[in-house]
Each structure stands twice: as structure tokens, then as C-alpha cells.
Amino acid sequence: MLDWIDCEMQVIRSFAEIKDSVKGCILALGTFDGVHLGHREIISKAKKYANEKKLKTIIFSFSNHPFVHLKPEQVPYMLLNNEDKESIIEELGVDVLINVAFDQELANLEAKEFIDLLYQYLQPLKIVVGENFTYGKFGAGNVITLSKECKLRNIELAIQPLIRIDDLLVSSTNIRQAITLGEISLANLLLARTHFIQGKVVKGSQIGRTIGFPTANLELLGLNLAIPANGVYVAKVLTESKQEFYAIANIGTNPTVKSTMDKRLEVHILNFQGDIYGEKLRVYFYEKIRLEQKFNNLQELAEQLYRDKNFVLNYFSLV
């Protein structure tokens, strides 16, 4: 059989798009909503088995959170949007990502019916899941029932144990909490990557440029992403042209200049000049420098921003 490792990842977004050519695969199941350390271990294990058998590595996931239909009042903020989720999974060397919308029809499937559906379309030779994996109506299926279903179909099953770091479970819930509390270093540790927000640059108050710190303002409304707590952060910025810059990122309500009701993300990009209005920027968060604070005047704000800039330069060992 062909070795598919160097192929570009195929993304399938509906059952109707699934072709017979993907049958007989190594299949990893999960939401993979943050592609965090635990998710990466599942994917890595699936890839290992696929490489050994020279088969395709296929991920089956959902493009929206199941709570949209199960508990709409409890839908959590996302750690990644779909575009970024797909991009990161592709970077991990997956051959096919089946990223379907979780709808009411899927929500109503009994546990056995869900496995029947996967087998009908994919006929996997091996399935890889995390030990807390659940499936089927009301989450009635788990690794115990899945093991029985796999044996009936002569499918091997690999169960990835949950990962803990210093007794803290690596989970999307704990990562969200760390982000919203501003504990970015911890969130990045659990993610096994740097948390980022991607947004479009819009016009702001333009006060920053008058004190030597022009900022790019990113639109946050409607993103439904986990946003770090108000404060100032060590950051990097990736532009649409794939240029990378060091930066100071501020999340908050601009209390010194003109306080706002909504959170804003303002980024001062170090050693950058240019017009990027309307562009998409990806802002990576590394460490919280300080809380957002109100200064008596713009001079005090400028002095603090110089200190923040030096903090960033020291963080990246640039001075």
C-alpha cells in the first residue's frame, strides 16, 4: 500500500464526502477542540500505528461543540476556530480529517448506532481514543462499551491514558480556565503550543501613536474564543504575509484613554511600520506582564509602556 505521510491533509466536512478509499484506516476519535497535549498524544499514537501498517491516519471530529445541541446554555468558549484547528492538525501529519457538524441527528444516535455509522463509512482496522472518550446519545458510550463494539467487528482498540502535569489534568476545561484567569504560561504548557487569537485589524482611537506606541486593534466581538484576562502580555504577531514580530499585547477596556464596555485587544508591534488595517493578525500570548491599570496621564502610560517593552525584550533575550 502507499505511504501517505507526505500527502497534504484532506478535510472532509460531511458523511456524503467520505469515499471508499479511506476505508481500512487507523482512526482517532475525539473533539480535538484545542489540539492540546492530550489530543496530540492520541494523534501521535494513531500516526505510529498507521506508519507501521502503512495505512492512512484519519481523525474523526466535530466542527462545533456537542453542547450546541445537548446543553446550549453551557456551550464553552472555543480554544480554536475551525480554520486554525484544521491547520494545526495538518501540521501534525494527519492524512484525513473528518470534521463534521454535530447536529440533532447525530445527537439522537444511540451509542451502538454511532459505531455502526463509523464502521459503515470507514471500516477502521484500529481505533485510538482517550480514556475519557464518550459517544452516543447522552454520552452513554464509553471506552468499556467501545471495547466490546470493537471486538464484535474485529477492530483493535488503543486507549490513551489521561495526562497530568503536577497533578493537574490536561483538559480543555482546565486550559480555558487558565486562559481566562490570565495564567497563560500554564495554558501553553497544557496546550503544548502557544495560545493565540486571530482577528482582523480595525481602527482604534489612535492615541498610542501620539506617545510612540502605535497599536493594531483586533476585533474580538463574535469570535467566541477563550480570551485571556484583562492585562498586558508578552506576545508575538504573525502577519498575513507570514512575517513574525515581537509585541506587547493589551487586553482590556482602555481605562486611561477612554474606557469601553467591550474587551479590546491592542497590540504594539515592536520595530514595525506599515499599514495593516483590514489584515488578519495572529497574536500569540506567552506570559502576563501585569494587570491593566488606569494612569493619571499619557506620560505615565508611556513610561510604563517603555518598561513593558523592556520586559518583552528581556523575555526573548533580545537585550
C-alpha positions in Angstrom: 0.0 0.0 0.0 1.0 3.6 -0.5 2.8 5.6 2.2 0.6 8.6 2.8 2.8 10.5 5.3 3.9 13.2 2.9 0.5 13.9 1.4 -1.4 17.1 2.1 -4.2 16.6 4.6 -7.7 16.0 3.1 -10.5 17.7 5.0 -14.0 16.1 4.8 -16.9 18.1 6.3 -19.8 15.7 5.7 -20.5 12.0 5.6 -21.5 12.4 1.9 -17.9 13.4 1.0 -16.4 10.2 2.5 -15.1 7.9 -0.2 -14.4 4.1 -0.1 -10.6 4.9 -0.5 -10.4 5.9 3.2 -11.7 2.5 4.4 -9.4 0.3 6.3 -7.6 3.1 8.2 -6.3 3.9 11.7 -8.9 6.1 13.2 -8.6 8.5 16.1 -11.8 9.8 17.7 -12.4 12.9 19.8 -13.4 16.5 19.7 -9.8 17.8 19.5 -11.2 21.2 20.3 -7.9 22.6 21.5 -5.5 20.2 19.9 -3.8 20.2 23.4 -1.2 17.9 24.8 -3.6 15.0 25.4 -5.0 15.3 21.9 -1.5 15.3 20.4 -0.7 12.1 22.2 -3.8 10.4 20.7 -2.9 11.7 17.2 0.7 10.6 17.7 -0.3 7.1 18.7 -2.6 6.8 15.7 0.1 8.0 13.4 2.6 5.5 14.9 0.2 2.6 14.2 -0.6 3.9 10.7 3.1 4.2 9.8 3.7 0.6 11.0 0.9 -0.7 8.8 1.4 1.8 6.0 -2.2 3.0 6.4 -3.9 6.3 6.5 -4.3 8.2 9.7 -7.8 9.5 10.0 -9.2 11.9 12.6 -12.9 12.0 13.2 -14.1 15.1 15.0 -16.8 17.7 15.2 -16.7 21.2 13.8 -18.9 22.5 16.6 -19.1 21.7 20.3 -21.7 18.9 21.0 -23.2 21.1 23.7 -24.7 23.2 20.9 -27.4 20.6 20.7 -27.1 18.9 24.1 -26.7 21.8 26.5 -26.9 25.1 24.5 -26.8 27.2 27.7 -23.4 25.7 28.6 -21.5 25.9 25.3 -18.0 26.8 26.3 -15.7 29.3 24.6 -13.6 27.7 21.9 -9.8 27.3 22.1 -9.5 27.4 18.4 -11.8 28.2 15.5 -12.2 25.5 12.8 -9.8 27.0 10.4 -7.0 27.0 13.0 -7.9 23.6 14.3 -7.7 22.1 10.8 -4.4 23.9 10.2 -2.8 22.6 13.4 -4.0 19.0 12.9 -2.5 19.2 9.4 0.8 20.3 10.9 0.8 17.1 12.9 0.9 15.0 9.8 -2.6 13.6 9.7 -3.8 12.3 6.3 -7.5 12.9 6.6 -9.6 15.0 9.0 -13.3 14.3 9.0 -14.6 17.4 10.7 -18.4 17.2 10.6 -21.0 19.4 12.2 -22.6 17.8 15.3 -26.3 18.1 14.6 -29.5 16.8 16.1 -29.5 13.7 14.0 -26.1 12.7 15.4 -27.1 13.7 18.9 -30.0 11.2 18.7 -27.9 8.2 17.7 -27.6 5.5 20.4 -24.0 4.5 21.2 -24.2 1.3 19.1 -25.7 3.3 16.2 -22.8 5.8 16.2 -20.2 3.0 16.0 -22.3 1.3 13.2 -22.2 4.6 11.3 -18.4 5.0 11.6 -17.9 1.3 10.6 -20.2 1.7 7.6 -18.1 4.6 6.2 -14.6 3.9 7.5 -14.2 0.2 8.5 -11.2 1.1 10.6 -8.7 -1.6 11.5 -7.8 0.2 14.7 -9.3 2.9 16.8 -7.5 5.3 19.1 -9.3 7.2 21.9 -8.6 8.9 25.2 -9.7 7.1 28.3 -12.4 9.6 29.0 -14.0 9.3 25.5 -17.8 9.2 25.4 -20.1 8.9 22.5 -23.7 8.2 21.6 -27.0 9.7 22.9 -26.4 11.4 26.3 -22.8 10.2 26.2 -23.9 6.7 27.1 -21.0 5.0 25.3 -17.5 4.9 26.9 -14.3 3.0 26.4 -15.8 -0.1 28.0 -18.7 -0.2 25.6 -16.4 0.8 22.7 -14.1 -2.1 23.5 -17.0 -4.5 23.2 -18.2 -3.0 20.0 -14.6 -3.2 18.5 -14.3 -6.9 19.5 -17.5 -7.7 17.7 -16.1 -6.1 14.5 -12.6 -7.4 14.9 -11.2 -3.8 15.4 -8.2 -3.2 17.6 -8.7 -0.5 20.2 -5.9 1.6 21.8 -6.8 3.7 24.8 -4.6 6.7 25.6 -4.4 7.4 29.4 -5.2 10.9 30.5 -2.2 13.1 31.1 -1.5 15.1 34.3 1.2 17.8 34.8 1.9 18.3 38.5 -1.4 16.6 39.4 -3.3 18.9 37.0 -5.3 17.2 34.4 -4.6 18.2 30.8 -8.1 19.1 29.6 -9.8 21.7 27.5 -11.8 22.8 30.6 -8.6 23.4 32.7 -7.0 25.2 29.7 -9.9 27.5 29.3 -9.8 28.4 33.0 -6.1 29.1 32.9 -6.6 31.4 29.9 -9.5 33.3 31.4 -7.5 33.8 34.6 -4.5 35.1 32.7 -2.4 32.1 33.5 -1.0 31.9 30.0 2.2 30.1 30.8 0.2 27.3 32.4 -2.3 27.2 29.5 0.6 27.0 27.0 2.1 24.1 29.0 -1.1 22.1 28.9 -1.7 23.0 25.2 1.9 22.0 24.2 1.7 25.1 22.0 1.3 28.8 22.4 -2.2 30.1 22.7 -3.2 32.6 20.0 -6.1 34.7 18.9 -6.6 35.6 15.2 -8.6 38.6 14.3 -9.0 41.5 11.8 -7.2 44.8 12.4 -9.7 47.6 12.8 -9.3 51.4 13.5 -9.0 52.4 17.1 -8.6 55.7 19.0 -5.1 56.2 17.5 -3.9 57.6 20.8 -0.9 55.2 21.0 0.9 56.7 18.1 0.9 60.1 19.8 3.1 58.7 22.6 5.4 56.5 20.5 3.4 53.3 20.8 1.1 52.8 17.8 -1.2 49.8 18.2 -3.1 47.4 16.0 -6.6 46.9 17.3 -8.1 43.5 16.8 -11.8 42.8 16.6 -12.9 40.4 19.4 -16.7 40.6 19.2 -18.3 37.4 17.8 -15.1 35.3 17.9 -16.5 33.0 20.7 -12.9 32.2 21.6 -11.3 31.9 25.1 -9.8 35.4 25.7 -7.1 36.0 28.3 -7.9 38.0 31.4 -7.5 41.8 31.2 -3.9 42.7 31.3 -0.6 43.2 29.4 1.2 40.3 27.9 4.4 39.2 26.2 3.4 38.4 22.6 4.4 37.7 19.1 2.4 38.6 16.0 2.2 36.7 12.7 1.0 38.8 9.8 -0.9 37.5 6.7 2.5 37.6 4.8 3.9 35.2 7.5 6.2 37.8 9.0 6.8 37.4 12.7 7.3 40.3 15.1 7.7 40.6 18.9 4.9 42.6 20.6 3.2 43.9 23.7 -0.5 42.8 23.8 -3.1 44.6 26.0 -6.5 43.1 26.6 -9.0 45.4 28.4 -11.1 48.4 28.3 -8.6 51.3 27.8 -9.2 52.9 31.3 -6.6 55.6 30.8 -7.8 57.0 27.5 -11.4 56.2 27.0 -12.9 53.3 28.9 -15.1 50.9 26.8 -17.7 48.4 27.7 -16.3 45.6 25.5 -12.9 44.0 25.7 -10.4 45.1 23.2 -7.1 43.5 22.1 -4.5 46.2 21.2 -1.0 45.1 20.1 2.1 47.3 19.9 4.3 45.5 17.3 8.0 46.2 18.0 10.1 47.5 15.2 7.2 47.6 12.7 6.0 50.3 10.3 3.2 49.8 7.8 -0.5 49.9 7.2 -2.2 46.7 8.2 -5.8 47.8 8.5 -8.1 45.1 7.4 -5.5 42.4 7.7 -5.8 39.3 9.8 -3.2 39.1 12.5 -2.4 36.1 14.7 -1.4 37.1 18.2 0.5 34.6 20.3 0.4 35.0 24.1 3.5 34.0 26.2 3.3 35.5 29.6 1.4 38.0 31.6 3.4 41.1 32.4 0.9 43.0 34.6 -2.7 43.9 35.2 -4.3 46.5 33.1 -4.3 49.8 35.1 -5.5 53.4 34.8 -2.8 56.0 34.7 -3.1 59.7 35.6 -2.0 60.9 32.2 -0.5 59.8 28.9 3.1 60.5 30.1 2.7 57.9 32.9 1.2 55.4 30.4 4.1 56.0 28.0 6.7 55.4 30.8 5.0 52.1 31.7 4.9 51.0 28.1 8.6 51.5 27.9 9.0 49.2 30.9 6.7 46.7 29.3 8.7 46.8 26.1 11.9 46.1 28.0 10.1 43.2 29.7 9.3 41.7 26.3 12.9 42.2 25.0 14.3 40.5 28.1 11.8 37.7 27.9 13.0 36.8 24.4 16.7 37.5 25.4 16.9 40.4 22.9 18.8 42.7 25.3 
